[in-house]
Amino acid sequence: MSGGADASKGQRFTGVIPLDVVAREGGLSVMRGMLEGRLPGATMARTLNFRLTRVEEGLVAFSGAPTADHLNPLGSVHGGWAATILDSALACAVMTTLPPGEGYTTVEFKLNLTRPMAPDMEEVSCEGRVVHRGRTLATSEAFLRDASGKLLAHGTETCAIFPIEKLSR
């Protein structure tokens, strides 16, 4: 897993990447394009205040900070915030393994929340990596950590892999 891309700012704009671009370039090139700002990042990342920060084949990282807009009724960060950044890292790690012409979708993911998160905490980081890449299924794992390296949550995911023309919008 060499030749990775790194960025301190992550993607610069958000939107939807045309499927013909994904079909032509493949997953690693698209993910690098998002990191470099050539292609848009997911609008969900903007909504939840996190960004793509690292891309390699089989590995991606996101960083971000939950805010007061991401609280549950008891005042801690909603588990959905952690679930979303984990799902992003888990799925995007798989995406980096896709050659041109392949698509994917999440079919299952599981997470464990190990510590509460507060809206005033420092930036957190989430790294996802592929555990297994088969012909039609891939699995990945991800770890969400605070600025001091303490584990906040971890998860696993299974993605189905198929010809990209089976995706429809």
ABEGO torsion letter per residue (X at the ends): XBGBBBBAAEBABBEBBBAAAAAAAEAAAAAAAAAAGABBBBAAAAAAGBBBABBBBGBBBBBEBBBAAABBAAGBBBAAAAAAAAAAAAAAAAAAABBBGBBBBBABBBBBBABBBBAABBBBBBBBBBABBBAABBBBBBBBBBAAGBBABBBBBBBBBBBAAABBX
